[in-house]
Amino acid sequence: MIKAKYQGVLDLGEQLQIQDGDVREENGVLHISGTAATQYEKNILWDAIKEAGGESPADIVADIKVADDSYYARHTVASGESLSKIAKHYYKDPMKYTAIFEANRNILDNPDMIHPGQELVIPNL
């Protein structure tokens, strides 16, 4: 029954390809663990847990590690995107586009010139 409550979290873990995932139920508490590729993916999982169980759920214990914490996320540019749009998505602040630009100076010369298919590093702030 508890597993059904958090099925969306478990499905999301599969979508995100969480490594070394483990799910077990003990005494009415769901224990999940695994390793997310980035901090952003870990945050997405925690948001899903809170959505299903509330801000401080007592019926789930999650131990989610991050494989590479040297950056926040990786993002492949889609048609029509700008650095400010990408910054708004990850940081909720379009003006943080400069942090993304600086982190990708190895492939970007101009913050207004990004191209579909480019893979950008989204830095930790």
N, C-alpha and C positions, 0 to 999 in steps of 0.2 A: 504494500500500500504506500509506504513512504517513497519507494522507488518511483512509483507512478507520479507522485507529486513533483519530483525532480527530473522527470523524463526529458523535458526540454533542455535541461543542463547536460544530461548525458548525451543527448543527440548533438548538442553544440560541441561537446568535447570530441565527438567523432568527426564532425565537420572540420574542426580546427586541427585534427590529427594530433591530439594530445598523446604524447609518448609515455610509455610505461604506465598506462592508465589502469587503475584498480578501483573497483566498486564493490562494497560489501555492506550488508545491513547487520547491525548488532544491537539488540535491545531497543528497537524502534528508532535507532539513529543510523543514518546513511553516512558511510565513510567513503570519501572519494579522494584519490590522489593521482598525480601524474605530472608531466612536465610540458608546459606550454612553450612554444618557440620564442615568444616575446612577452614583454610586460603588458603590452596592449591586449594580447590574447588572454592573458591571465585576468586582466581587468574585465574583459567581456564576460568571462566565466563567472567572476564574482558578481557582476551586475545581474546575470541570469539567476544566480543563487538567491540574491536579495529579492529579485522580482518574484520568484516562486515561494520563498520562505519568509520574507520580511527582512527588515534591516539587520536583525541579530537572531537568525534562526537557531533554535536549540536542537532541531532534529536532523542536522547535517553537520559533518565535520569535513572540511576540505583542506588538503595539503597540496597546493599547486605550486610547483617550482617553475623557474624560468630558465630555459636552455642558454640563452644569450642575453644578458642584461646590459650589454654595452650600447644598445640603442633601444628605443621604445617600440618601433615597428619598422616594417618594410612596406613600401607601397608602390604598386605598378600604376603608372600614370594612364588614365583613360582619356579618351577624346573629350575635349571641352573642359578639362580640369585646369585649374591654376594653383599655384602654390598657396594662395590665400584660401582657396576652397579646401585644399588638402589640410591646411593648418586648422581650419574651422572644424573639420571632421575629427581630427585627432586631439586637438587641444581646446576645442570650443572657442577659439579666438583666431580670427583670420589674420590679425596683425603679427602673429607668431611665424608667419611665412619666412621671415628672415632667418630664423633658426634652422629651418629646413634647407633654405638656400645655402647657408654657411656649411651645413653638414654634408652638402653634395657638391661643393665647389670642384671636386675632381671630375664631375661630368656636366656641371652647369656653369655657364659663363654669365648668364643674365637671368635674373629671377622671373622675367616675363617670357622666357623662351624655354618651355618644357614641351616634351613630345610624347604622344601615346607610346606605351611600351617601355619607357624608361623606368628603371627600378630605383626608387629613392629610399634613402635611409631617413627615418623619422627619429630625430634625436631625443634622448631623455632631457627633460627640462628641469 
